[in-house]
Amino acid sequence: MTDPSWRVVVTGPARRQFDRLPISVSAAVLETLDAELLRHLETYEDAFQKFRARHFPAAKILLSQFLEFYPNDHLAKMYLDRALEYEEAPPDAAWNAVEVFKKK
């Protein structure tokens, strides 16, 4: 399916492609995405591309814009906090955008 206004939502047992962790899903549902939602998802992706490229001020702005639409997105909040931290104290040259959690 090439129409970007459609997506498949899986709601049954499945595994994510890369990390092989189980996710909670139970049936496949096809639903239409509206143009506004697609625009916000593009903002979200643009923010993460900026973050990975070390453009923290731009990532901060894009994440803030996304959070206006989805204020309860915990992952976006976490990356916004990191972008703010890295804007003040950038990571060293060896940084590869991978975070290691030191506590549960």
N, C-alpha and C positions, 0 to 999 in steps of 0.2 A: 504494500500500500504506500503510495507516494504522496498522498494528500496530507500536508502537515497539520491540518485541522482535526485529525483523528489520532487517537492513541489507544493502545490496548492496555487495559488495567487487569492484572492477574490477581485473583482473590482466592488462591488455593495453595497447597504446599508447593514450593518451588525453591530453586537455589539461584543466588545471584551469580552472574557469569564469572567474575574475577576472584572473589574471596571465598566462594563456596559456603557462605553462611546461610542457614535456613531463614526464610522470611515467611511471614504469616499471610497466606493467600488461599482462596478456595474455589474460584470460578473465573473464567475469562469474560470480561465485559468490554464492549466497544462503546466509547462515548465521544461526543463531540466536544472539542475545546473551543472556547470562544476567543476572539481576536485579542481581547484585553488580557486574558490569562496567558496566551502565547507571548505577548509583549513582555509580561512580567517574568516569564520563564527565560526569555532571551536576556533580560536584565540580570537575572540570577547567574546565568552561564557567563555573561560578560564580566560580572564581578569576580568570579572564580578564575577566569583567564587573567584578569588584571592582577589578582592576588598572587597567582603562581608566577607571574612575570615580574613580581616585586614592585608593581605600581600601586602601592598601598593607599595613597590619597584617592585615586580613581576607584579602587575597589571599595573603599569606605563609602564614597558617594553612591555607588551602584547598590551596595548592600543596604544602605539606608533607604534608598528608593524602593527596593524590593520589600523591605520590612514594613513600609507604609501599607503595602497591599496584603502582606502575610505577617502580621506582627508576632505571631506565635511560632515562627519557624526557628527552632532552637539552633540548628546548624548555621543558618545565616547570622544569627546573633553571635554565635561563637566566633565565626570568621570576621565579623565586624569588630569584635573585641580584639582579636589578633591583629587586624589591620591597623587599629588605633595604636596598639602597643608597638607594632613594627614601624609605624610612621614616626614614632618618637625615638625608638631605638632599633634600627634595622638589624635583621639577622646577618650573620657573617656570610662571606662569599660562598661557603660550602653548603649553605641552606638549600634544600631541595623541595620545600613546601610540604614536607612530611613532618607531622607532629608526633612525638612520642609521649604518650600519657604516662605519668609517673605515679598516679594513684587512681583508684576506682571511683 
